[in-house]
Amino acid sequence: MNFSMNETEQAIVDTAAEVSRNVLKENAQKYDEAESFCTESLKALGELGFMGINLPEEYGGLGISSIAMSHVVAEVTAGCASTASTLTAHFLATDSILIGATEAQKQEYLPRCADGTLLGAFGLTEPAAGSNPAGMLTKAKKENNGWRIQGTKHYITNAAEADFIVLYAKTNEELKHKGISAFIIPKGTEGVHFSNPEKTMGLKGSHIYEISFDCWVPDSALMGQEGTGFNTAMEVLDRGRVEVAAMALGISKAAIEYSLLWAKERMIGGKPLSSYQNTQWKIAEMHTQYEAAELLTMKAAYVRDYRDRYSLESAAAKLFASEACAFITDNALQLHGGYGFIRDLPLERFVRDARILRIFEGTSEIQKLIISRAVILG
């Protein structure tokens, strides 16, 4: 497998690293403390075309490889994980359209999503159907040349800020998961109501909501063909898990960089912290975990470009990288001692932001089920 990038892709990644250092990093603490939506940082990414890095050029995207895209996501996350969460949630919505929509729907939405004009949300999770989307209770029934949609979604990133929501609902309960369809719900649709943003442990600049639906939408809102929603959602989640792994790399990278700088400058007993074996071992373990996570993530990204399904690779990358990120951020904070526990430094934010990575896009436990089934069944 070749994980290298061409010159254009490397330039895009370098630009992402620059905007991450100069814009996103400066805003990250502000968003965290004020719990304000990451509008400024998202605008900066939109101006550079990064809102469409997951899309082909024919729809206004940058047309880069998944390897390059993963590096961009990691660089964005190293600056501000909240911004990266908002960005990748947008990708879930646009990936849904790219995979499952009609050509007319793709032309209507994707170019404006790519240039940052439109922000999307991905409406799959429900209070009683988180890790098991097939158990969703939201329903869509034919009514007056359209669809009456009723139900509740929760933990939906970007929902109230989004210009549209890709909503998954059952159009035929008897068919179970094969009766799930997707709809594109524009902002301002009557009968769609949002909760206040949830009070979260981390990613406070990327808001999540509960949404209640009792709305009517025209037939044109049905995304693609009826009954294809479940397969679309599963393919989207495979893609999203690679992006979560890349987010884990970004937070891990930032935590390691802070730790190395601290270990070299912090003096204990007249010697730098880095001179002590305990510190050296921690750094060695953190580095090794990061390297292994990066290899698994890049492998999953590579396979994403060359195979129709890559559930095993994406689940393995997401599981290992998110767990490694937890290990790395916790040890980074520990190396900083009491300084790591106060909010003047970003270590405690790294720990809080990293915690959700083992939960969303499928918990670590769900990833183990996906992996074990794939390995056992061959």
Secondary structure, 3 states (H helix, E strand, C coil): CCCCCCHHHHHHHHHHHHHHHHHHHHHHHHHHHHCCCCHHHHHHHHHCCHHHCCCCHHHCCCCCCHHHHHHHHHHHHHHCHHHHHHHHHHHHHHHHHHHHCCHHHHHHHHHHHHCCCCCEEEECCECCECCCHHHCCCEEEECCCEEEEEEEEEEEECCCCCCEEEEEEECCHHHHHHHEEEEEEECCCCCEEECCCCCCCCCCCCCEEEEEEEEEEEHHHEECCCCCHHHHHHHHHHHHHHHHHHHHHHHHHHHHHHHHHHHHHCEECCEEHHHCHHHHHHHHHHHHHHHHHHHHHHHHHHHHHHCCCCHHHHHHHHHHHHHHHHHHHHHHHHHCCHHHHCCCCCHHHHHHHHHHHHCCCCCHHHHHHHHHHHHHHC
